[in-house]
Amino acid sequence: MNHSTPAGTAPFVLSVLDNAFTGVGHQVTETYGEIISLAKLADRRGFQRFWMSEHHAMPGAAIPSPLLMAARLTGETERIRLGAGGIMLPNHVPLVVAEQVGMLDALAPGRIDLGLGRAPGTDGATAAALRRHASANDEFPEQIAELVGFLENDFPEGHPYAGVPAVPGPWQADENRVPRPETAADVWILGSSVYSAQVAARLGRPYAFALQFGSADILNAMRIYRENFRPSVYLDKPYSLVSIGAIADEDPAETRRQATSTAMAMLRMFTRKPFALLPPEEVAAYRPSLQERQILEEYTDRTIHGTPQEVAATLEDLQRRTGVDEVMLVTGGYLRSTQAQTLELLADHYGMSAA
């Protein structure tokens, strides 16, 4: 696996997660164009990887298929790793995911990551429309094993899918009498609980903790992951990252204003309204109840915001406390320009650029 530190003085590997945030008043075509620009910027400035997350039925998050967007980005970038952070595996047929990932690795050999999660990434009705059944979460380890079987064409003898190949992949190469692909997607386990840490450790896979969803048990999850890690053909020692919302600006007041938009979107979701990114002015005009105010303040503060120096200091403290190998910036804010600015300012702070 490729986990080299970017050029510059960053004390840990830095990466990017784009939720395809689309603010009220903005069209999705704008968002997609800006995602392409952000990926190219991250590539140019030496960030390690650029992931996108899967969401459904949310006006404020516009990527139901991260792998589809990654296909476009393979032709727009040169060195950065691309992928899903993540694919919510219980929403999908493992064979189809394996086929799509095989295509991506053929388009950008050695640059594809596949982060796997078990949450639906949406509401219950939409999850049902995705044909997700009530016990889907419980089957997550079996779904991972099935996916890997397709990716590697390595089902045990007697398995019902032993004769079912994923194309492109090793089977196709063998049939066409050419060398097997020299690269394959790196499979990550994603989560925000000790359960996902246990799965990642048992499978010997890299582990990504989504701190943007909450701080519960991250230290315990990382301890469990490291203590229970089983070396595998994929990874000889534990490798972990933490993702966290971040907004940087020379004007710290502006970063807090931008962070309130994502906080309000979370509040709306908790009150069974669509996850929508309202302009900061509209958020400021809202008169919340005491409980709503607490939620708004909690989620505003959950996004690291401030000057580049303040954000960097908080990221470094987070890395020290968790011991992770990598920090992934979840770009946020109502304005997409805020996201590019955050990457530029932090890259400047750490003297980063692509090698």
Buried (B, 14 or more C-beta within 10 A) or exposed (E): EEBEBBBBEBEBBBBBBBBBBBBBEBEEEBBBEBBBBBBBBBBBBBBBBBBBBBBBBBBBBBBBBBBEBBBBBBEBBEBBBBBBBBBBBBBBBBBEBBBBBBBBBBBBEBBBBBBBBBBBBBBEEBBEEBEBEEEBBEBBBEBBEBBBBBBBBEBEEEEEEEEEBBBBBBBBBEEEEEEEBEEBBBBBBBBBBBBBBBBBBBBBBBBBBBBBBEEEBBEEBBBBBBEEBEEEEBBEEBBBBBBBBBBBBEEBEBBBBBBBBBBBBBBBBEEEEEBBBBBBEBBEEEEBEEEBEEBBEEBBEBBBBBBBEBBBBBBBEBBEEBEBBBBBBBBBBBBBEBBBBBBBBBBBBBEBEBE
